[in-house]
Amino acid sequence: MTTTDLADRTPVIVAAARTPIGRRGGGLAGLKAVELLRHVLLEVIARGGIEPGDVEQVIGGCVTQAGEQSLNVTRNAWLNSGHDPGVGCTTVDVSCGSGQQANHLVSALIAAGAIDIGIGCGVESMSRVPMGVNLYQGPGHYKAADYPWDDPPHAQFGGAERIAGRQGITRADADAFGALSQQRAAHAWREGRFDREVTPVQAPVVDGDGAPTGEVRTVSRDEGLRDTDVRVLAGLRPNVADGVHTAGTTSQVSDGAAAILWMSLGRARALGLRPRAALAHQVVTGADPYYLLDGPVVATERILRRSGMAIGDVDLFEVNEAFAAVVLNWQQAHDVDPARVNPNGGAIALGHPLGATGTRLLVTALHELERADAGTALVTMCCGGSLGTASLLRRL
C-alpha cells in the first residue's frame, strides 16, 4: 500500500450534531430513545450532503440497554428512519464512555479499510429508561471472594468522595466549580456558541405522569442551566453524609443524543466534502476500582505517551463533569490551566445523558476548536467499572 493509499484511509469528521439536552421529565421526555437518535442520525447525513444508503455502519453508545433502549437501540433508531435497511448497526456499552468508544470504533473501521463511511453516535433517555433498570437480577460482578473494597450500589458517589478526600478537595472547591460550570454554559448560550452544534427537536408534551397531552413543542436549548451561585450551592444537602458533592456539583440526569459522520479522507475528497477534524489518538483504559473515577487521569497519561505529546501541546480540554472532584482531580494531576478546561460548561450545567455524552463532548470539542481557531482538543471521561476514555482530536 502506498503512502497516498494510507493517507486516503485517514478517518475524518465531515459533520457533527447533537440534540439539546433535556432535563429529567423535561422537554424531551415524550420521545423514545430511538426517536432522539434517529433525529441526529438524519441531521448529520443531511449536513454531510450524502444519501442515507451511503452509510455503511452506525455504531452507537447506550448505557441502560433495557426496555425502549434494548435490542440494539442503534439498529432500531436506524430502522425508525425508514431508510436503507442494509446499513449495519451496533450498540456498545462502555458505561459513560459508550458514545466516545462508538466513535473510536467507527474511526478504526475506516482506518482498517473495512468501511469508507460510518456514523458514531450515542443516546440515552433517562426520563423513560432510568439508570439501573437493567439490573433487575443484579449486575454481573467482578467481585472475587477476597475483593478488598466496598462494592455498594452507590459506588460512583463513594468514589467521588474518596477522590475528594485524597486530593484535599473541599465542599467550597466543589461548589465553586459547580457555579463556574453554570456560568460558563450560560455565557456560551448567550454568545451563540452552541448554535451550530445543536439541532432543534420537535417533541410531544407529556404531563406529570408521562402521558402525551396532544401538544408538541420545539426544544432548542439545553434545559439543565440554573441561575445559581456559590451561596445557593452552599445550602444544598450533600449526596452522602459529610460529603462534598451535592446535586449542584454532580452531573444531571438527562435525555439526549449526538452523532458524528465519519469518512475516509479519500471518500470525502471524492465527494467534495470538507474534512473538519481527525482522531489523532484514542484510549480506553482501566483505573483503580477503589477510587473508581480516576479514569480521566490515567487515560490522559496514556494518550499523551502514545502520541508523544505534552499536556501543553493541547489547546483545549473537555473533561466530563460527572462530579466536580473528577475534573478538579484531573486538573491537579496534569497541572492544566482551568481556563482551557470545559470553556462552555459541562455536565453539571448541561446534563449527562449517559450513552450520548461521549459523542456530545466530541461534537462540542470540534465546534469549539473551530470557534476558537485552535488546533487540538482532548476529550476524556470517567466511566463505571473504573474505566477511562480519551480522544485526541486534530482540526484539519
C-alpha positions in Angstrom: 0.0 0.0 0.0 1.4 3.4 -1.0 1.7 6.5 1.2 -1.1 8.0 -0.8 -3.3 5.0 -0.1 -2.6 5.2 3.6 -3.5 8.9 3.6 -6.7 8.2 1.8 -7.7 5.8 4.6 -7.4 8.6 7.3 -10.7 8.8 9.1 -12.1 12.4 9.2 -15.1 14.1 10.5 -17.3 15.8 8.0 -20.5 16.5 10.0 -21.5 16.5 13.7 -24.6 17.5 15.7 -26.4 16.9 18.9 -29.9 17.4 20.3 -30.4 19.9 23.1 -30.0 18.1 26.4 -33.3 17.7 28.2 -33.7 17.6 31.9 -35.4 14.6 33.6 -39.1 14.8 32.8 -38.5 17.9 30.6 -38.9 18.8 27.0 -37.5 15.6 25.5 -39.2 13.1 27.9 -42.0 12.5 25.4 -39.6 11.0 22.8 -38.3 7.5 22.9 -34.5 6.9 22.6 -34.9 5.6 19.0 -36.6 8.9 18.1 -34.0 11.0 19.6 -31.2 9.1 18.0 -33.0 9.0 14.6 -33.2 12.8 14.7 -29.4 13.3 14.9 -28.6 10.5 12.5 -30.7 12.1 9.8 -29.3 15.5 10.8 -25.6 14.6 10.2 -26.5 12.8 7.0 -28.2 16.0 5.8 -25.4 18.2 6.9 -22.9 15.9 5.1 -25.0 16.0 1.9 -24.9 12.3 1.3 -27.6 9.7 0.8 -28.6 7.6 3.9 -27.7 4.4 2.0 -24.1 5.7 1.6 -23.6 5.0 5.3 -22.1 1.5 5.8 -22.2 1.1 9.5 -23.6 3.0 12.5 -22.2 2.3 16.0 -24.0 3.9 18.9 -23.4 4.1 22.7 -26.1 3.4 25.2 -25.7 2.5 28.9 -29.0 1.3 30.1 -29.9 -1.2 27.4 -33.3 -2.2 28.7 -36.9 -1.6 27.7 -37.1 1.0 25.0 -33.3 1.1 24.8 -32.9 -2.7 24.5 -32.3 -5.0 21.5 -29.7 -2.8 19.7 -31.2 0.7 20.1 -28.9 1.9 17.4 -30.4 -0.5 14.8 -33.9 0.3 15.9 -33.2 4.0 15.5 -31.9 3.5 12.0 -34.9 1.3 11.1 -37.1 4.0 12.6 -35.7 6.4 10.0 -37.3 4.5 7.2 -34.1 4.5 5.1 -32.0 1.7 3.6 -32.2 -1.3 5.9 -28.9 -2.6 4.5 -26.9 -0.3 6.8 -25.2 -2.3 9.6 -25.7 -1.1 13.2 -24.1 -1.9 16.6 -24.7 -0.7 20.1 -21.8 -0.7 22.6 -21.6 -0.3 26.4 -18.5 1.2 27.9 -20.6 2.8 30.6 -20.4 6.6 30.4 -17.8 6.4 27.7 -20.1 4.4 25.4 -20.7 7.2 22.9 -17.0 8.1 22.8 -15.9 4.5 22.2 -18.6 4.2 19.4 -16.7 6.9 17.5 -13.4 5.3 18.3 -14.7 2.1 16.7 -16.1 3.8 13.6 -12.8 5.6 13.1 -10.9 2.4 13.4 -13.1 0.6 10.9 -12.4 3.3 8.4 -8.6 3.3 9.1 -8.6 -0.5 8.7 -10.3 -0.3 5.3 -13.4 -2.1 6.4 -15.7 0.8 5.6 -15.5 4.3 4.0 -18.5 6.0 5.6 -19.8 5.5 9.1 -21.6 7.2 12.0 -20.5 7.2 15.6 -23.3 8.2 18.0 -24.9 7.8 21.4 -28.3 8.2 23.1 -29.9 8.0 26.5 -33.4 8.8 27.6 -33.0 8.7 31.3 -36.5 10.1 31.8 -38.0 7.0 30.2 -35.4 4.3 31.0 -34.0 5.2 34.4 -30.4 4.3 35.2 -30.2 0.8 36.8 -33.4 -0.7 35.5 -31.3 -3.2 33.6 -30.0 -4.6 36.9 -33.2 -6.4 38.0 -31.2 -9.6 38.6 -28.2 -7.7 39.9 -25.0 -6.7 38.0 -22.5 -9.2 36.6 -20.0 -8.8 39.4 -16.2 -8.8 39.0 -16.0 -9.2 42.8 -14.0 -12.2 44.0 -14.3 -13.6 47.5 -11.2 -11.7 48.6 -12.1 -8.5 46.8 -10.7 -5.8 49.1 -13.0 -2.8 48.5 -16.6 -1.8 49.0 -19.0 -2.6 46.2 -22.2 -0.9 47.0 -24.8 0.4 44.5 -23.7 3.9 45.2 -20.1 3.2 44.3 -19.9 6.3 42.0 -20.9 8.7 44.8 -18.4 7.0 47.1 -15.6 7.1 44.5 -16.1 10.8 44.0 -15.9 11.4 47.7 -12.8 9.2 48.1 -11.1 11.2 45.3 -12.1 14.5 47.0 -10.7 13.3 50.3 -7.4 12.1 48.8 -6.8 15.3 46.9 -8.0 17.7 49.6 -10.9 19.0 47.6 -13.3 20.8 49.9 -17.1 21.5 49.7 -16.2 25.1 48.9 -14.0 23.9 46.0 -16.7 21.8 44.6 -19.4 24.5 45.0 -17.1 27.0 43.2 -16.6 24.6 40.3 -20.4 23.9 40.1 -21.1 27.6 39.9 -18.4 28.1 37.3 -19.9 25.3 35.1 -23.3 27.0 35.2 -21.8 30.4 34.5 -19.8 29.2 31.5 -22.8 27.3 30.0 -25.0 30.4 30.3 -22.3 32.6 28.7 -21.9 30.1 25.9 -25.6 30.1 25.1 -25.7 33.9 25.2 -22.8 34.1 22.7 -24.4 31.5 20.4 -21.5 29.1 20.8 -23.8 26.1 20.8 -26.0 27.2 17.9 -24.0 25.3 15.2 -23.9 22.0 17.0 -27.4 21.8 18.4 -30.3 20.7 16.1 -33.8 21.6 17.5 -36.2 18.8 18.2 -39.9 18.6 17.9 -41.2 16.7 20.9 -44.6 15.8 22.3 -45.5 17.4 25.6 -46.2 15.0 28.4 -48.0 15.5 31.7 -46.7 14.7 35.2 -47.4 11.0 34.7 -45.6 10.9 31.4 -48.7 10.7 29.2 -48.9 12.8 26.0 -51.1 15.9 26.2 -51.5 16.1 22.4 -49.3 19.3 22.2 -46.0 19.5 20.5 -43.1 21.8 21.4 -39.8 22.7 19.9 -36.9 22.1 22.2 -33.9 24.1 21.0 -31.8 24.8 24.2 -30.2 22.7 26.9 -32.5 22.6 29.9 -30.1 22.0 32.8 -28.9 25.6 33.2 -29.7 27.2 36.5 -29.3 30.8 37.7 -27.1 30.0 40.7 -24.0 30.9 42.7 -21.9 29.5 45.5 -24.2 30.9 48.1 -27.1 28.9 46.7 -25.0 25.8 46.2 -23.7 26.0 49.8 -27.2 25.4 51.1 -27.7 22.1 49.3 -27.8 18.8 51.1 -24.7 16.6 50.3 -25.3 13.4 48.2 -23.8 11.3 51.0 -23.3 12.1 54.7 -20.4 14.5 55.2 -19.6 14.5 51.5 -18.5 17.5 49.4 -20.9 16.8 46.4 -24.5 17.9 46.1 -27.0 18.0 43.2 -25.3 21.2 42.2 -21.9 19.7 41.8 -23.0 16.4 40.2 -23.9 15.7 36.6 -27.6 16.0 35.9 -29.9 13.1 34.9 -30.8 13.9 31.3 -32.1 13.0 27.9 -30.3 13.5 24.6 -28.5 12.1 21.5 -25.5 13.1 19.4 -23.9 11.9 16.2 -20.7 12.3 14.1 -20.4 11.4 10.4 -17.0 9.9 9.6 -15.4 9.2 6.2 -12.1 8.1 4.8 -10.2 11.2 3.6 -10.2 9.7 0.1 -14.0 9.4 0.0 -14.6 12.8 1.5 -12.4 14.3 -1.2 -14.1 12.3 -3.9 -17.5 13.7 -2.7 -16.2 17.2 -2.5 -16.7 17.4 1.3 -14.5 19.4 3.7 -12.7 17.3 6.3 -13.1 19.1 9.6 -11.0 17.0 12.1 -9.3 13.7 12.5 -9.0 11.4 15.5 -5.2 11.5 16.1 -5.3 9.0 19.0 -7.8 7.1 21.2 -7.6 5.3 24.5 -9.9 3.2 26.7 -8.2 2.1 29.9 -8.8 0.9 33.4 -8.2 2.6 36.7 -8.1 1.7 40.4 -11.6 0.4 41.4 -11.3 1.8 44.9 -11.3 5.4 43.6 -13.4 4.3 40.5 -13.4 7.7 38.8 -9.7 8.2 38.2 -10.1 7.1 34.6 -9.5 10.6 33.0 -6.2 10.9 34.8 -5.0 7.5 33.7 -6.4 7.8 30.1 -4.8 11.2 29.6 -1.4 9.9 30.8 -1.7 7.0 28.3 -2.8 9.0 25.3 0.0 11.6 25.9 2.5 8.7 25.9 1.1 7.2 22.8 1.0 10.5 20.9 4.4 11.7 22.1 2.7 15.0 23.1 2.9 17.0 26.3 -0.2 18.4 28.0 0.9 21.9 27.0 0.6 20.9 23.3 -3.2 20.5 23.6 -5.2 23.7 23.1 -8.4 22.8 24.9 -10.0 20.0 27.0 -13.4 18.5 27.5 -13.4 16.6 30.8 -16.8 15.1 31.7 -18.2 16.7 34.8 -19.6 13.5 36.4 -18.7 15.1 39.7 -16.8 18.3 40.5 -14.0 16.4 42.1 -13.3 14.3 38.9 -12.4 17.4 37.0 -10.6 19.2 39.8 -8.6 16.0 40.4 -7.7 15.8 36.7 -6.6 19.5 36.7 -4.4 18.9 39.7 -2.8 15.7 38.2 -2.0 17.3 34.9 -1.4 20.9 36.0 -3.7 22.4 33.4 -4.9 26.0 33.3 -8.6 25.8 34.3 -9.5 28.3 31.7 -8.7 25.7 29.0 -11.0 23.1 30.5 -14.7 22.9 29.7 -14.8 26.5 28.5 -18.5 26.3 27.7 -19.5 24.4 30.9 -20.1 20.7 31.2 -22.4 18.0 32.5 -23.1 19.8 35.9 -24.8 22.6 33.9 -25.7 21.0 30.6 -26.6 17.4 31.7 -25.3 13.9 31.2 -27.4 11.6 29.1 -25.1 8.7 29.7 -24.7 6.9 26.4 -24.8 10.2 24.4 -22.3 12.2 26.4 -19.1 10.8 24.9 -20.3 11.8 21.4 -21.7 15.1 22.7 -18.3 16.0 24.1 -16.6 15.3 20.8 -19.2 17.4 19.0 -18.7 20.3 21.4 -14.9 20.0 21.2 -15.0 20.1 17.4 -17.1 23.2 17.3 -15.1 24.9 20.0 -11.9 24.2 18.1 -13.4 25.9 15.0 -14.8 28.8 17.0 -11.5 29.5 18.8 -9.4 28.8 15.7 -7.4 26.2 17.7 -5.7 23.0 16.6 -6.1 20.2 19.1 -8.6 19.1 21.7 -8.5 16.3 24.3 -11.8 14.7 25.4 -11.7 12.4 28.4 -14.3 10.8 30.7 -14.6 8.6 33.8 -16.8 5.6 33.3 -18.5 3.0 35.5 -16.4 -0.1 36.1 -13.4 2.1 36.8 -12.7 2.8 33.2 -11.4 5.9 31.4 -11.6 7.1 27.8 -9.6 9.7 25.9 -9.7 11.0 22.4 -7.3 13.4 20.8 -9.0 15.5 18.0 -6.8 17.3 15.5 -8.5 20.0 13.5 -7.9 19.9 9.7 
